[in-house]
Amino acid sequence: MKFAVFAFVCLLSTFVSAEEVEELGYDWDNIKSLDIFVEPIGPAEYVPPQAGLRIIGGNVAARNAFPYQAALIINNSGFCGGSIISNQWVLTAAHCVDTASSVQLILGAHNPSTTVNEPTQVRVVANARVVHTGWNGNTMQNDIALLRAASIPVGSSGISSVSLAPASSGTFAGSTAVLSGWGRTSDASNSIAAELRTVQLPIITNAVCANSYGTIITNQIICTSGAGNRGACNGDSGGPLVEFGYDWDNIKGLDLFVEPIGPAEYVPPQAGLRVINGNVAARGAFPYQAALIINNSGFCGGSIISNLWVLTAAHCVDTASSVQVILGAHNPRTTVNEPTQVRLAANARVVHTGWTASTLQNDIAVLRTANIPVGQTGISTIALAPANSGTFAGSTAVFSGWGRTSDASTTIANELKTVQLPVITNAVCASAYGSIITTQILCTSGAGNRGACSGDSGGPLVINGAEVGIASFAARQCAAGHPTGFVRFGSLVSAKMKFAAVAFVCLLSAFAAAEEVEELGYDWDNIKSLDLFVEPVGPAEYVPPQSGLRIIGGNVAARGAFPYQAALIINNSGFCGGSIISNEWVLTAAHCVDTASSVQLILGAHNPRTTVNEPTQVRIVASARIVHAQWDRANLQFDIALLRGASIPVGSAGISAVSLAPATSGTFAGSTAVLSGWGRTSDASNTIASELKTVQLPILTNAVCGNTYGTMITNQIICTSGAGNRGACNGDSGGPLVVSGVEVGVVSFGSRLCAAGNPTAYARVSFFRNWISTNSGV
């Protein structure tokens, strides 16, 4: 199979252009797995069943433990598994999709039959497939296929891609692999499982497998043992078999080493006193501890400091393109017997701008995830030492991590370990490391060969329940008796790092290495509105301009007056408005997002250009979009779309949802509506406004509006008067038109000159009310 970028079968004509995301009309009790069965020709490797070892009757997976797992709904009636391999492609079995006319991909899910309590779940319609041309249902050979989606939000919470075994890989026979899926939980079951399940399976040789299945077992097949009645069942077809997700034997600590310039505080080793060969921590004893997998190959520690942020070392993540955050874990290598474990993809980072690898100064960073379940069993935050803390010299601190357990070890530990360490003065520490020891460094004694080792970087040093340090560097030999150097947390907080709740760097395609996160990497002067213009066919309703009555040159809105207003940054360069309609959905115009590969939602904002003096502002990456299937740029009909956010904090200060006009509403002609947005303030302006503006507008009859725009004015359009040069301008597209607290329109198009006195046209919400409800549940 040739998986070239150009190799795909376009199914725009054969795939149903379905938009349904929530209900999709699925009768889940009758969704059937699409499986292939072969009658064995030899005896089974029968071993009496072992409880909890198989997907049929096996373990429920920890939420988000398998962020690459996909569920597929085929032709609205069939079910298979799949795996995310990029931001566009899902890998599955050919027999699942060879006759498909439509496939919906359910990603980031724990229970695919619902979106309730599924904050990371995203549903995307496949728009292309590639089935191996050699696929043969009789011989079961070449049973592989690809599905393409417009945009899979890899990197958002609960969604990431899985690495693929290289062509040069061996047979894997003798290795232990992990299977995950929603297949039947017993032979007696007639429906798929409600929760994602997992099982560890030994990979067997093909010779052993052929004893059961004969000549079907060729070199393109890999088999797992069925001993103990373990394995896949109906509904698991197409799902991934993974050799422990990460190659843990080759996961390496991302550590900094300093060659000591002075003698060690050497004391003969004391058993059980250090992370290297030290004590195994009690399960749940360090609920603030985080494990980080960086770029699928590096390992560091971290600490949970809020429901959004994890604190770590700059050297761990300064070059990261992806970070998985493992929380509530005792053994991060597995999710088996790890009931409190949660895995999230970091979606933002802030690395201290003063971080310097040559001097090891300012070695501090934070990672943001969509939602850390602080307060659930095994997961909590750690308090931080205040800026006015003392030196802590003479105090005893507690350190925890999964670093190497000896200098001879080549991998991280299987279990969380802990050690008590005396804090020493910087003068004593400088005798080992010299001028690197500044006031921003805190050191612990290496006497007794105690301290951090490879893999512990970024982890927390704690005194009396408050974090005082972040593991930064040590001598190359962990057991040589030298001190461990930590970032002294209080010193850097007061100096520079700004850990505001809203301060983050958006990660849509890669991490941005900036600390001044208010700017989000956007060149605001060149952020352009995504607007539609129509040349009027009739005269304008021109009235001499009246100051203060229009968004162009109009009134600045009172802060918090429009808590449903959203600002959208599209592909890091385009700007539109939108409206919050629930704790998951934002309503906007199709023309704003129809070609979007990334959208950031800025909510609760007065000035979206900054987070300074914006206490209610929240920024969320949209994880899914639904564009009306009949959207047509030629005639500007069906200009409506929905964006999904992982969790919109509706009800928090400055953020609420707007009600929508019911389908039975009248025309609203003669009513006065309110428009809000950040569109241009004049035709001469070339950037969006820095403050939210608003204007009151009379609603016209469609007959009057048709005098200006002709046949484009259909019953799905609502118009407001342009008299007095009032109305929307560039950058207002997608924004809400509201009458008496109810949204009646979504800004769609106007004339190219905002101040020419022509009407503004909107998608009529009442016309699309059923579409909105069907696709969002609102």
Summary of the structure (lengths in Angstrom):
residues: 778
radius of gyration: 29.2
end to end distance: 43.1
largest distance: 93.6
contacts: 2823
relative contact order: 0.10
helix: 10%
strand: 29%
